[in-house]
Each structure stands twice: as C-alpha cells, then as structure tokens.
Amino acid sequence: MHAAVVFLTAVIIGLVMGGLTFLHDKCVPAAVAAGLGSFGISVPVLHKLIG
C-alpha cells in the first residue's frame, strides 16, 4: 500500500509539473522532460516523507 501511495503521488506531481511547463512554454519536449524529472525526483523524497 505504501508503494502505491508514493507512486500515485509522484505521478500526479509529474503530470502537474509537465502540464504547467507546457502551458508556460508551449513546448512538448520540455513539458515531458519536466514531468519525468519531477517524477524521478519526487519518488525518493516521498518515500522518506510518507514512510
């Protein structure tokens, strides 16, 4: 259950960051990079915070 909460929260953070980047720059590659980057960074942090 813990892993599912961390993963789902990280996915939501990645989608929000990617969406906001797309709305700001209108550039799909930058939005994808921002979404994947924030997803990757947030997983270990959330694992420590929620755990």
Backbone bond lengths (Angstrom), bond angles and torsions (degrees), N, CA, C in turn:
res aa  C-N    CA-C-N  psi(-1)  N-CA   C-N-CA  omega(-1)  CA-C   N-CA-C  phi
1 M - - - 1.446 - - 1.533 110.84 -
2 H 1.327 115.98 -38.82 1.461 120.52 -179.49 1.525 111.28 -61.34
3 A 1.313 116.91 -44.22 1.463 121.09 -178.98 1.525 111.51 -65.05
4 A 1.320 117.34 -36.78 1.459 120.72 179.26 1.526 111.32 -66.31
5 V 1.313 117.15 -40.23 1.467 120.77 179.01 1.520 110.38 -65.92
6 V 1.326 116.75 -43.78 1.463 120.83 179.26 1.526 110.10 -63.07
7 F 1.320 117.55 -45.91 1.465 121.39 -178.46 1.522 111.43 -64.58
8 L 1.327 117.39 -45.28 1.461 120.82 -179.23 1.520 111.25 -64.20
9 T 1.316 117.50 -42.24 1.458 120.78 178.15 1.521 111.26 -64.42
10 A 1.317 117.18 -40.10 1.463 121.04 178.66 1.531 111.01 -66.48
11 V 1.318 117.43 -37.58 1.467 120.83 177.17 1.526 110.39 -63.93
12 I 1.317 116.97 -43.04 1.464 120.41 179.38 1.520 110.41 -63.59
13 I 1.330 117.32 -42.94 1.461 120.68 178.28 1.530 110.29 -61.99
14 G 1.327 116.84 -43.33 1.464 120.68 178.64 1.518 112.87 -62.77
15 L 1.328 116.97 -41.22 1.464 120.45 178.88 1.527 111.70 -66.44
16 V 1.312 116.52 -41.40 1.461 120.05 179.94 1.528 110.31 -65.47
17 M 1.318 117.36 -45.94 1.458 120.08 -179.97 1.528 111.54 -64.68
18 G 1.323 116.79 -40.81 1.463 119.80 177.19 1.519 111.84 -64.90
19 G 1.333 116.29 -41.17 1.465 120.06 178.33 1.512 112.69 -64.91
20 L 1.315 116.58 -42.84 1.461 119.49 178.56 1.519 112.01 -66.59
21 T 1.318 116.79 -37.18 1.464 120.02 177.12 1.528 110.31 -66.06
22 F 1.323 116.83 -40.32 1.467 119.62 178.63 1.524 110.96 -64.86
23 L 1.328 117.26 -42.26 1.463 119.91 179.40 1.523 111.80 -64.68
24 H 1.312 116.98 -31.11 1.460 120.36 -178.90 1.526 111.86 -80.28
25 D 1.341 117.76 -47.36 1.459 121.24 -172.74 1.526 114.53 -100.46
26 K 1.338 118.32 -18.82 1.473 122.52 -174.59 1.523 111.20 57.10
27 C 1.329 115.86 36.89 1.462 121.63 -178.38 1.532 108.27 -128.33
28 V 1.323 115.99 113.77 1.459 120.39 -176.59 1.532 113.09 -64.42
29 P 1.335 119.68 -45.77 1.475 117.78 179.76 1.527 113.36 -60.58
30 A 1.320 117.27 -37.52 1.465 119.81 177.77 1.520 111.05 -67.19
31 A 1.327 116.73 -37.23 1.460 120.29 178.81 1.522 111.32 -67.12
32 V 1.315 117.26 -41.14 1.463 121.09 178.09 1.521 110.55 -65.29
33 A 1.315 116.56 -42.83 1.462 120.26 178.76 1.526 111.16 -63.43
34 A 1.323 117.08 -41.69 1.467 120.32 179.31 1.523 110.78 -66.53
35 G 1.323 117.21 -40.78 1.461 120.78 179.10 1.518 112.41 -65.20
36 L 1.318 116.54 -46.22 1.466 119.78 179.56 1.522 111.68 -68.03
37 G 1.322 116.23 -37.48 1.459 119.69 178.76 1.517 112.30 -65.27
38 S 1.320 116.64 -44.74 1.464 118.64 -179.80 1.522 111.28 -71.41
39 F 1.327 117.85 -30.24 1.465 120.31 174.12 1.526 110.10 -63.99
40 G 1.321 115.88 -47.39 1.459 120.35 -178.11 1.517 113.65 -65.28
41 I 1.319 115.81 -35.35 1.462 119.19 179.41 1.525 111.21 -75.85
42 S 1.321 117.28 -35.26 1.465 119.75 -173.59 1.532 113.53 -77.89
43 V 1.317 119.17 -21.86 1.459 120.38 -178.20 1.540 111.85 -62.40
44 P 1.329 120.20 -52.95 1.479 117.85 179.59 1.532 113.33 -65.93
45 V 1.331 116.33 -35.60 1.462 119.19 179.52 1.525 110.87 -66.04
46 L 1.318 116.57 -45.29 1.464 119.90 179.17 1.520 111.23 -66.33
47 H 1.327 116.54 -34.41 1.460 119.47 178.68 1.525 110.96 -60.78
48 K 1.339 116.19 -38.74 1.466 120.29 178.28 1.518 111.61 -74.48
49 L 1.342 117.49 -38.49 1.466 120.49 -176.64 1.522 112.78 -73.27
50 I 1.325 116.58 -43.88 1.470 119.91 -176.15 1.532 110.68 -79.85
51 G 1.308 117.04 -32.59 1.443 122.46 -174.93 1.478 113.78 -64.88
